[in-house]
Amino acid sequence: MQTKIFNATTGEMTEREMNAEELAAYKSAQEEIETEAEAKATTSAKKAALLEKLGITEDEARLLLL
């Protein structure tokens, strides 16, 4: 996998292959992003199901929590 390095002083852009440490960090970050997205989707689905079960809108639910 390629990585780009930008030198702000010279304006030079360098492309090179990621080393093992960089690649591991990249893969770990990607996995974390995917996990967070799945958790967010699950939470949203649960909220939508509960609102439907209660027969109220999201705005009405917010009013109840004030």
N, CA, C and O atoms as a Maestro MAE file, in Angstrom:
{
 s_m_m2io_version
 :::
 2.0.0
}

f_m_ct {
 s_m_title
 :::
 protein
 m_atom[264] {
  # First column is atom index #
  i_m_mmod_type
  r_m_x_coord
  r_m_y_coord
  r_m_z_coord
  i_m_residue_number
  s_m_chain_name
  s_m_pdb_residue_name
  s_m_pdb_atom_name
  i_m_atomic_number
  :::
  1 25 0.845 -1.160 0.000 1 A "MET " " N  " 7
  2 3 0.000 0.000 0.000 1 A "MET " " CA " 6
  3 2 0.900 1.236 0.000 1 A "MET " " C  " 6
  4 15 1.923 1.277 0.684 1 A "MET " " O  " 8
  5 25 0.507 2.221 -0.766 2 A "GLN " " N  " 7
  6 3 1.277 3.455 -0.909 2 A "GLN " " CA " 6
  7 2 0.900 4.477 0.169 2 A "GLN " " C  " 6
  8 15 -0.238 4.509 0.639 2 A "GLN " " O  " 8
  9 25 1.865 5.303 0.549 3 A "THR " " N  " 7
  10 3 1.614 6.430 1.431 3 A "THR " " CA " 6
  11 2 2.229 7.662 0.786 3 A "THR " " C  " 6
  12 15 3.232 7.571 0.079 3 A "THR " " O  " 8
  13 25 1.627 8.799 1.033 4 A "LYS " " N  " 7
  14 3 2.136 10.056 0.497 4 A "LYS " " CA " 6
  15 2 2.643 10.908 1.644 4 A "LYS " " C  " 6
  16 15 2.006 11.007 2.694 4 A "LYS " " O  " 8
  17 25 3.781 11.512 1.433 5 A "ILE " " N  " 7
  18 3 4.376 12.392 2.433 5 A "ILE " " CA " 6
  19 2 4.566 13.753 1.774 5 A "ILE " " C  " 6
  20 15 5.214 13.863 0.734 5 A "ILE " " O  " 8
  21 25 3.996 14.789 2.388 6 A "PHE " " N  " 7
  22 3 4.094 16.142 1.847 6 A "PHE " " CA " 6
  23 2 5.028 16.964 2.717 6 A "PHE " " C  " 6
  24 15 4.825 17.069 3.926 6 A "PHE " " O  " 8
  25 25 6.045 17.543 2.106 7 A "ASN " " N  " 7
  26 3 6.982 18.428 2.789 7 A "ASN " " CA " 6
  27 2 6.477 19.848 2.593 7 A "ASN " " C  " 6
  28 15 6.576 20.398 1.497 7 A "ASN " " O  " 8
  29 25 5.939 20.442 3.647 8 A "ALA " " N  " 7
  30 3 5.351 21.776 3.549 8 A "ALA " " CA " 6
  31 2 6.399 22.842 3.263 8 A "ALA " " C  " 6
  32 15 6.075 23.874 2.675 8 A "ALA " " O  " 8
  33 25 7.623 22.622 3.658 9 A "THR " " N  " 7
  34 3 8.684 23.605 3.432 9 A "THR " " CA " 6
  35 2 9.058 23.684 1.964 9 A "THR " " C  " 6
  36 15 9.172 24.775 1.406 9 A "THR " " O  " 8
  37 25 9.247 22.540 1.343 10 A "THR " " N  " 7
  38 3 9.691 22.515 -0.057 10 A "THR " " CA " 6
  39 2 8.540 22.351 -1.038 10 A "THR " " C  " 6
  40 15 8.707 22.605 -2.230 10 A "THR " " O  " 8
  41 25 7.373 21.931 -0.556 11 A "GLY " " N  " 7
  42 3 6.239 21.676 -1.436 11 A "GLY " " CA " 6
  43 2 6.359 20.346 -2.169 11 A "GLY " " C  " 6
  44 15 5.584 20.071 -3.085 11 A "GLY " " O  " 8
  45 25 7.312 19.529 -1.779 12 A "GLU " " N  " 7
  46 3 7.572 18.257 -2.437 12 A "GLU " " CA " 6
  47 2 6.662 17.156 -1.898 12 A "GLU " " C  " 6
  48 15 6.460 17.031 -0.690 12 A "GLU " " O  " 8
  49 25 6.116 16.361 -2.823 13 A "MET " " N  " 7
  50 3 5.270 15.225 -2.470 13 A "MET " " CA " 6
  51 2 6.045 13.953 -2.788 13 A "MET " " C  " 6
  52 15 6.541 13.785 -3.902 13 A "MET " " O  " 8
  53 25 6.150 13.052 -1.798 14 A "THR " " N  " 7
  54 3 6.853 11.791 -1.969 14 A "THR " " CA " 6
  55 2 5.877 10.647 -1.761 14 A "THR " " C  " 6
  56 15 5.105 10.642 -0.801 14 A "THR " " O  " 8
  57 25 5.916 9.673 -2.669 15 A "GLU " " N  " 7
  58 3 5.102 8.465 -2.518 15 A "GLU " " CA " 6
  59 2 6.029 7.286 -2.307 15 A "GLU " " C  " 6
  60 15 7.065 7.159 -2.960 15 A "GLU " " O  " 8
  61 25 5.628 6.412 -1.363 16 A "ARG " " N  " 7
  62 3 6.415 5.212 -1.113 16 A "ARG " " CA " 6
  63 2 5.519 4.156 -0.514 16 A "ARG " " C  " 6
  64 15 4.390 4.433 -0.108 16 A "ARG " " O  " 8
  65 25 6.035 2.937 -0.465 17 A "GLU " " N  " 7
  66 3 5.301 1.844 0.160 17 A "GLU " " CA " 6
  67 2 5.311 2.026 1.676 17 A "GLU " " C  " 6
  68 15 6.309 2.468 2.247 17 A "GLU " " O  " 8
  69 25 4.199 1.685 2.325 18 A "MET " " N  " 7
  70 3 4.145 1.727 3.781 18 A "MET " " CA " 6
  71 2 5.053 0.639 4.341 18 A "MET " " C  " 6
  72 15 5.180 -0.440 3.763 18 A "MET " " O  " 8
  73 25 5.686 0.941 5.481 19 A "ASN " " N  " 7
  74 3 6.456 -0.107 6.143 19 A "ASN " " CA " 6
  75 2 5.490 -0.947 6.986 19 A "ASN " " C  " 6
  76 15 4.305 -0.628 7.076 19 A "ASN " " O  " 8
  77 25 5.988 -1.999 7.588 20 A "ALA " " N  " 7
  78 3 5.129 -2.928 8.330 20 A "ALA " " CA " 6
  79 2 4.385 -2.238 9.473 20 A "ALA " " C  " 6
  80 15 3.205 -2.508 9.696 20 A "ALA " " O  " 8
  81 25 5.062 -1.358 10.190 21 A "GLU " " N  " 7
  82 3 4.437 -0.658 11.315 21 A "GLU " " CA " 6
  83 2 3.318 0.270 10.837 21 A "GLU " " C  " 6
  84 15 2.243 0.314 11.437 21 A "GLU " " O  " 8
  85 25 3.571 1.003 9.769 22 A "GLU " " N  " 7
  86 3 2.557 1.908 9.226 22 A "GLU " " CA " 6
  87 2 1.356 1.130 8.699 22 A "GLU " " C  " 6
  88 15 0.210 1.533 8.899 22 A "GLU " " O  " 8
  89 25 1.623 0.019 8.029 23 A "LEU " " N  " 7
  90 3 0.544 -0.797 7.489 23 A "LEU " " CA " 6
  91 2 -0.313 -1.389 8.604 23 A "LEU " " C  " 6
  92 15 -1.538 -1.429 8.492 23 A "LEU " " O  " 8
  93 25 0.323 -1.844 9.673 24 A "ALA " " N  " 7
  94 3 -0.417 -2.390 10.814 24 A "ALA " " CA " 6
  95 2 -1.283 -1.308 11.456 24 A "ALA " " C  " 6
  96 15 -2.433 -1.566 11.812 24 A "ALA " " O  " 8
  97 25 -0.743 -0.107 11.606 25 A "ALA " " N  " 7
  98 3 -1.502 1.000 12.193 25 A "ALA " " CA " 6
  99 2 -2.684 1.372 11.300 25 A "ALA " " C  " 6
  100 15 -3.778 1.650 11.791 25 A "ALA " " O  " 8
  101 25 -2.457 1.374 9.991 26 A "TYR " " N  " 7
  102 3 -3.523 1.690 9.040 26 A "TYR " " CA " 6
  103 2 -4.649 0.663 9.131 26 A "TYR " " C  " 6
  104 15 -5.824 1.023 9.205 26 A "TYR " " O  " 8
  105 25 -4.282 -0.618 9.124 27 A "LYS " " N  " 7
  106 3 -5.293 -1.680 9.199 27 A "LYS " " CA " 6
  107 2 -6.062 -1.618 10.512 27 A "LYS " " C  " 6
  108 15 -7.274 -1.835 10.535 27 A "LYS " " O  " 8
  109 25 -5.365 -1.324 11.602 28 A "SER " " N  " 7
  110 3 -6.014 -1.210 12.907 28 A "SER " " CA " 6
  111 2 -7.016 -0.057 12.909 28 A "SER " " C  " 6
  112 15 -8.126 -0.187 13.425 28 A "SER " " O  " 8
  113 25 -6.612 1.064 12.331 29 A "ALA " " N  " 7
  114 3 -7.507 2.229 12.267 29 A "ALA " " CA " 6
  115 2 -8.729 1.919 11.412 29 A "ALA " " C  " 6
  116 15 -9.842 2.318 11.756 29 A "ALA " " O  " 8
  117 25 -8.533 1.213 10.302 30 A "GLN " " N  " 7
  118 3 -9.657 0.845 9.437 30 A "GLN " " CA " 6
  119 2 -10.634 -0.072 10.169 30 A "GLN " " C  " 6
  120 15 -11.849 0.096 10.056 30 A "GLN " " O  " 8
  121 25 -10.111 -1.032 10.913 31 A "GLU " " N  " 7
  122 3 -10.965 -1.944 11.673 31 A "GLU " " CA " 6
  123 2 -11.764 -1.176 12.728 31 A "GLU " " C  " 6
  124 15 -12.945 -1.449 12.940 31 A "GLU " " O  " 8
  125 25 -11.115 -0.222 13.383 32 A "GLU " " N  " 7
  126 3 -11.799 0.582 14.397 32 A "GLU " " CA " 6
  127 2 -12.912 1.414 13.771 32 A "GLU " " C  " 6
  128 15 -13.996 1.533 14.342 32 A "GLU " " O  " 8
  129 25 -12.651 1.982 12.611 33 A "ILE " " N  " 7
  130 3 -13.662 2.776 11.907 33 A "ILE " " CA " 6
  131 2 -14.860 1.902 11.547 33 A "ILE " " C  " 6
  132 15 -16.007 2.311 11.727 33 A "ILE " " O  " 8
  133 25 -14.594 0.699 11.040 34 A "GLU " " N  " 7
  134 3 -15.677 -0.222 10.676 34 A "GLU " " CA " 6
  135 2 -16.486 -0.648 11.898 34 A "GLU " " C  " 6
  136 15 -17.713 -0.724 11.834 34 A "GLU " " O  " 8
  137 25 -15.811 -0.924 13.003 35 A "THR " " N  " 7
  138 3 -16.485 -1.329 14.239 35 A "THR " " CA " 6
  139 2 -17.382 -0.210 14.747 35 A "THR " " C  " 6
  140 15 -18.519 -0.454 15.151 35 A "THR " " O  " 8
  141 25 -16.870 1.022 14.726 36 A "GLU " " N  " 7
  142 3 -17.661 2.165 15.176 36 A "GLU " " CA " 6
  143 2 -18.876 2.385 14.278 36 A "GLU " " C  " 6
  144 15 -19.962 2.699 14.766 36 A "GLU " " O  " 8
  145 25 -18.697 2.221 12.970 37 A "ALA " " N  " 7
  146 3 -19.804 2.398 12.031 37 A "ALA " " CA " 6
  147 2 -20.880 1.345 12.260 37 A "ALA " " C  " 6
  148 15 -22.071 1.655 12.217 37 A "ALA " " O  " 8
  149 25 -20.471 0.102 12.503 38 A "GLU " " N  " 7
  150 3 -21.436 -0.967 12.776 38 A "GLU " " CA " 6
  151 2 -22.196 -0.708 14.068 38 A "GLU " " C  " 6
  152 15 -23.406 -0.923 14.138 38 A "GLU " " O  " 8
  153 25 -21.483 -0.247 15.092 39 A "ALA " " N  " 7
  154 3 -22.132 0.052 16.375 39 A "ALA " " CA " 6
  155 2 -23.130 1.195 16.214 39 A "ALA " " C  " 6
  156 15 -24.224 1.153 16.777 39 A "ALA " " O  " 8
  157 25 -22.757 2.199 15.457 40 A "LYS " " N  " 7
  158 3 -23.644 3.344 15.231 40 A "LYS " " CA " 6
  159 2 -24.891 2.908 14.463 40 A "LYS " " C  " 6
  160 15 -25.998 3.345 14.775 40 A "LYS " " O  " 8
  161 25 -24.713 2.053 13.464 41 A "ALA " " N  " 7
  162 3 -25.850 1.563 12.686 41 A "ALA " " CA " 6
  163 2 -26.786 0.729 13.553 41 A "ALA " " C  " 6
  164 15 -28.007 0.838 13.433 41 A "ALA " " O  " 8
  165 25 -26.226 -0.096 14.419 42 A "THR " " N  " 7
  166 3 -27.032 -0.920 15.324 42 A "THR " " CA " 6
  167 2 -27.829 -0.042 16.282 42 A "THR " " C  " 6
  168 15 -29.019 -0.270 16.501 42 A "THR " " O  " 8
  169 25 -27.168 0.962 16.848 43 A "THR " " N  " 7
  170 3 -27.840 1.874 17.769 43 A "THR " " CA " 6
  171 2 -28.967 2.623 17.070 43 A "THR " " C  " 6
  172 15 -30.055 2.772 17.626 43 A "THR " " O  " 8
  173 25 -28.709 3.094 15.854 44 A "SER " " N  " 7
  174 3 -29.734 3.814 15.096 44 A "SER " " CA " 6
  175 2 -30.928 2.921 14.803 44 A "SER " " C  " 6
  176 15 -32.074 3.360 14.891 44 A "SER " " O  " 8
  177 25 -30.662 1.669 14.455 45 A "ALA " " N  " 7
  178 3 -31.751 0.740 14.165 45 A "ALA " " CA " 6
  179 2 -32.578 0.464 15.417 45 A "ALA " " C  " 6
  180 15 -33.804 0.387 15.351 45 A "ALA " " O  " 8
  181 25 -31.908 0.317 16.552 46 A "LYS " " N  " 7
  182 3 -32.629 0.083 17.810 46 A "LYS " " CA " 6
  183 2 -33.476 1.284 18.182 46 A "LYS " " C  " 6
  184 15 -34.613 1.126 18.628 46 A "LYS " " O  " 8
  185 25 -32.938 2.484 18.004 47 A "LYS " " N  " 7
  186 3 -33.705 3.699 18.305 47 A "LYS " " CA " 6
  187 2 -34.931 3.793 17.409 47 A "LYS " " C  " 6
  188 15 -36.028 4.097 17.877 47 A "LYS " " O  " 8
  189 25 -34.743 3.533 16.127 48 A "ALA " " N  " 7
  190 3 -35.858 3.610 15.180 48 A "ALA " " CA " 6
  191 2 -36.932 2.591 15.540 48 A "ALA " " C  " 6
  192 15 -38.123 2.899 15.483 48 A "ALA " " O  " 8
  193 25 -36.520 1.381 15.909 49 A "ALA " " N  " 7
  194 3 -37.485 0.340 16.288 49 A "ALA " " CA " 6
  195 2 -38.259 0.739 17.531 49 A "ALA " " C  " 6
  196 15 -39.468 0.521 17.607 49 A "ALA " " O  " 8
  197 25 -37.571 1.323 18.508 50 A "LEU " " N  " 7
  198 3 -38.246 1.742 19.733 50 A "LEU " " CA " 6
  199 2 -39.236 2.880 19.462 50 A "LEU " " C  " 6
  200 15 -40.356 2.870 19.972 50 A "LEU " " O  " 8
  201 25 -38.817 3.850 18.663 51 A "LEU " " N  " 7
  202 3 -39.722 4.956 18.337 51 A "LEU " " CA " 6
  203 2 -40.959 4.444 17.603 51 A "LEU " " C  " 6
  204 15 -42.074 4.903 17.850 51 A "LEU " " O  " 8
  205 25 -40.749 3.488 16.700 52 A "GLU " " N  " 7
  206 3 -41.887 2.918 15.977 52 A "GLU " " CA " 6
  207 2 -42.807 2.162 16.938 52 A "GLU " " C  " 6
  208 15 -44.030 2.264 16.848 52 A "GLU " " O  " 8
  209 25 -42.213 1.413 17.846 53 A "LYS " " N  " 7
  210 3 -42.994 0.652 18.829 53 A "LYS " " CA " 6
  211 2 -43.821 1.596 19.705 53 A "LYS " " C  " 6
  212 15 -44.973 1.304 20.026 53 A "LYS " " O  " 8
  213 25 -43.226 2.724 20.087 54 A "LEU " " N  " 7
  214 3 -43.928 3.702 20.916 54 A "LEU " " CA " 6
  215 2 -44.900 4.557 20.115 54 A "LEU " " C  " 6
  216 15 -45.790 5.192 20.681 54 A "LEU " " O  " 8
  217 25 -44.727 4.571 18.792 55 A "GLY " " N  " 7
  218 3 -45.615 5.350 17.930 55 A "GLY " " CA " 6
  219 2 -45.363 6.840 18.024 55 A "GLY " " C  " 6
  220 15 -46.288 7.639 17.879 55 A "GLY " " O  " 8
  221 25 -44.094 7.227 18.269 56 A "ILE " " N  " 7
  222 3 -43.761 8.647 18.358 56 A "ILE " " CA " 6
  223 2 -42.583 8.950 17.424 56 A "ILE " " C  " 6
  224 15 -41.857 8.056 16.989 56 A "ILE " " O  " 8
  225 25 -42.424 10.244 17.137 57 A "THR " " N  " 7
  226 3 -41.312 10.670 16.299 57 A "THR " " CA " 6
  227 2 -40.097 10.966 17.172 57 A "THR " " C  " 6
  228 15 -40.194 11.013 18.398 57 A "THR " " O  " 8
  229 25 -38.969 11.160 16.532 58 A "GLU " " N  " 7
  230 3 -37.752 11.490 17.268 58 A "GLU " " CA " 6
  231 2 -37.901 12.836 17.982 58 A "GLU " " C  " 6
  232 15 -37.426 13.002 19.106 58 A "GLU " " O  " 8
  233 25 -38.554 13.784 17.335 59 A "ASP " " N  " 7
  234 3 -38.787 15.094 17.969 59 A "ASP " " CA " 6
  235 2 -39.670 14.959 19.209 59 A "ASP " " C  " 6
  236 15 -39.428 15.619 20.219 59 A "ASP " " O  " 8
  237 25 -40.681 14.115 19.134 60 A "GLU " " N  " 7
  238 3 -41.556 13.899 20.297 60 A "GLU " " CA " 6
  239 2 -40.788 13.226 21.436 60 A "GLU " " C  " 6
  240 15 -41.017 13.533 22.606 60 A "GLU " " O  " 8
  241 25 -39.897 12.330 21.103 61 A "ALA " " N  " 7
  242 3 -39.090 11.676 22.122 61 A "ALA " " CA " 6
  243 2 -38.182 12.689 22.814 61 A "ALA " " C  " 6
  244 15 -38.005 12.643 24.031 61 A "ALA " " O  " 8
  245 25 -37.612 13.598 22.035 62 A "ARG " " N  " 7
  246 3 -36.758 14.653 22.622 62 A "ARG " " CA " 6
  247 2 -37.550 15.511 23.614 62 A "ARG " " C  " 6
  248 15 -37.039 15.883 24.670 62 A "ARG " " O  " 8
  249 25 -38.811 15.823 23.261 63 A "LEU " " N  " 7
  250 3 -39.660 16.628 24.154 63 A "LEU " " CA " 6
  251 2 -39.891 15.903 25.483 63 A "LEU " " C  " 6
  252 15 -39.963 16.539 26.535 63 A "LEU " " O  " 8
  253 25 -40.005 14.592 25.432 64 A "LEU " " N  " 7
  254 3 -40.226 13.830 26.660 64 A "LEU " " CA " 6
  255 2 -39.022 13.868 27.591 64 A "LEU " " C  " 6
  256 15 -39.160 13.733 28.807 64 A "LEU " " O  " 8
  257 25 -37.843 14.053 27.010 65 A "LEU " " N  " 7
  258 3 -36.611 14.047 27.802 65 A "LEU " " CA " 6
  259 2 -36.231 15.413 28.351 65 A "LEU " " C  " 6
  260 15 -35.250 15.530 29.086 65 A "LEU " " O  " 8
  261 25 -36.972 16.423 28.015 66 A "LEU " " N  " 7
  262 3 -36.654 17.776 28.544 66 A "LEU " " CA " 6
  263 2 -37.040 17.932 29.976 66 A "LEU " " C  " 6
  264 15 -36.839 18.998 30.557 66 A "LEU " " O  " 8
  :::
 }
 m_bond[263] {
  # First column is bond index #
  i_m_from
  i_m_to
  i_m_order
  :::
  1 1 2 1
  2 2 3 1
  3 3 4 2
  4 3 5 1
  5 5 6 1
  6 6 7 1
  7 7 8 2
  8 7 9 1
  9 9 10 1
  10 10 11 1
  11 11 12 2
  12 11 13 1
  13 13 14 1
  14 14 15 1
  15 15 16 2
  16 15 17 1
  17 17 18 1
  18 18 19 1
  19 19 20 2
  20 19 21 1
  21 21 22 1
  22 22 23 1
  23 23 24 2
  24 23 25 1
  25 25 26 1
  26 26 27 1
  27 27 28 2
  28 27 29 1
  29 29 30 1
  30 30 31 1
  31 31 32 2
  32 31 33 1
  33 33 34 1
  34 34 35 1
  35 35 36 2
  36 35 37 1
  37 37 38 1
  38 38 39 1
  39 39 40 2
  40 39 41 1
  41 41 42 1
  42 42 43 1
  43 43 44 2
  44 43 45 1
  45 45 46 1
  46 46 47 1
  47 47 48 2
  48 47 49 1
  49 49 50 1
  50 50 51 1
  51 51 52 2
  52 51 53 1
  53 53 54 1
  54 54 55 1
  55 55 56 2
  56 55 57 1
  57 57 58 1
  58 58 59 1
  59 59 60 2
  60 59 61 1
  61 61 62 1
  62 62 63 1
  63 63 64 2
  64 63 65 1
  65 65 66 1
  66 66 67 1
  67 67 68 2
  68 67 69 1
  69 69 70 1
  70 70 71 1
  71 71 72 2
  72 71 73 1
  73 73 74 1
  74 74 75 1
  75 75 76 2
  76 75 77 1
  77 77 78 1
  78 78 79 1
  79 79 80 2
  80 79 81 1
  81 81 82 1
  82 82 83 1
  83 83 84 2
  84 83 85 1
  85 85 86 1
  86 86 87 1
  87 87 88 2
  88 87 89 1
  89 89 90 1
  90 90 91 1
  91 91 92 2
  92 91 93 1
  93 93 94 1
  94 94 95 1
  95 95 96 2
  96 95 97 1
  97 97 98 1
  98 98 99 1
  99 99 100 2
  100 99 101 1
  101 101 102 1
  102 102 103 1
  103 103 104 2
  104 103 105 1
  105 105 106 1
  106 106 107 1
  107 107 108 2
  108 107 109 1
  109 109 110 1
  110 110 111 1
  111 111 112 2
  112 111 113 1
  113 113 114 1
  114 114 115 1
  115 115 116 2
  116 115 117 1
  117 117 118 1
  118 118 119 1
  119 119 120 2
  120 119 121 1
  121 121 122 1
  122 122 123 1
  123 123 124 2
  124 123 125 1
  125 125 126 1
  126 126 127 1
  127 127 128 2
  128 127 129 1
  129 129 130 1
  130 130 131 1
  131 131 132 2
  132 131 133 1
  133 133 134 1
  134 134 135 1
  135 135 136 2
  136 135 137 1
  137 137 138 1
  138 138 139 1
  139 139 140 2
  140 139 141 1
  141 141 142 1
  142 142 143 1
  143 143 144 2
  144 143 145 1
  145 145 146 1
  146 146 147 1
  147 147 148 2
  148 147 149 1
  149 149 150 1
  150 150 151 1
  151 151 152 2
  152 151 153 1
  153 153 154 1
  154 154 155 1
  155 155 156 2
  156 155 157 1
  157 157 158 1
  158 158 159 1
  159 159 160 2
  160 159 161 1
  161 161 162 1
  162 162 163 1
  163 163 164 2
  164 163 165 1
  165 165 166 1
  166 166 167 1
  167 167 168 2
  168 167 169 1
  169 169 170 1
  170 170 171 1
  171 171 172 2
  172 171 173 1
  173 173 174 1
  174 174 175 1
  175 175 176 2
  176 175 177 1
  177 177 178 1
  178 178 179 1
  179 179 180 2
  180 179 181 1
  181 181 182 1
  182 182 183 1
  183 183 184 2
  184 183 185 1
  185 185 186 1
  186 186 187 1
  187 187 188 2
  188 187 189 1
  189 189 190 1
  190 190 191 1
  191 191 192 2
  192 191 193 1
  193 193 194 1
  194 194 195 1
  195 195 196 2
  196 195 197 1
  197 197 198 1
  198 198 199 1
  199 199 200 2
  200 199 201 1
  201 201 202 1
  202 202 203 1
  203 203 204 2
  204 203 205 1
  205 205 206 1
  206 206 207 1
  207 207 208 2
  208 207 209 1
  209 209 210 1
  210 210 211 1
  211 211 212 2
  212 211 213 1
  213 213 214 1
  214 214 215 1
  215 215 216 2
  216 215 217 1
  217 217 218 1
  218 218 219 1
  219 219 220 2
  220 219 221 1
  221 221 222 1
  222 222 223 1
  223 223 224 2
  224 223 225 1
  225 225 226 1
  226 226 227 1
  227 227 228 2
  228 227 229 1
  229 229 230 1
  230 230 231 1
  231 231 232 2
  232 231 233 1
  233 233 234 1
  234 234 235 1
  235 235 236 2
  236 235 237 1
  237 237 238 1
  238 238 239 1
  239 239 240 2
  240 239 241 1
  241 241 242 1
  242 242 243 1
  243 243 244 2
  244 243 245 1
  245 245 246 1
  246 246 247 1
  247 247 248 2
  248 247 249 1
  249 249 250 1
  250 250 251 1
  251 251 252 2
  252 251 253 1
  253 253 254 1
  254 254 255 1
  255 255 256 2
  256 255 257 1
  257 257 258 1
  258 258 259 1
  259 259 260 2
  260 259 261 1
  261 261 262 1
  262 262 263 1
  263 263 264 2
  :::
 }
}
